[in-house]
Amino acid sequence: MNKLTIISHNETETLNFGKKLASLLKKGDTIVLTGDLGSGKTKLTEGILTYYGLEDEISSPTFTIVNSYEKDDIKIFHFDVYRLEDSSEFYAIGGDEYFENGICIIEWGEIIQDALPKEYIHIQFEKDDKNDDIRKLHIISYGERFDTLLQKLSEI
């Protein structure tokens, strides 16, 4: 497990970080996003989708639990598990079957912690107490693949 903190000064920087992250992702990768409402989780997801040319298709999966996107041979699954009680409900919808089939982005992933794959990247969004635009993105890697990805992110 390795850690990196990035400061985002506004929504555009969060969006651009999402694009940079997307450039390093591949099928089977999982990104877990945690943080308060309005902290930037969906904006980062928008950046990832923008990288793949899917920016016009983004919508919050709050009521559907998961939205699927596809571009060429890449599938992206955007989960919002806020409304789930625990990981048993995630398993009940077949959520774990998505992990190997594309890139999974999971908002509120702490709710299903025990259902997550062994290797993933976790981004915790922290609002700044003094400036409403600033976010600290605490990025934690779990597994060798994501340790390498984190190293590449620190060099960008």
Disulfide bonds with the S-S distance in Angstrom:
none
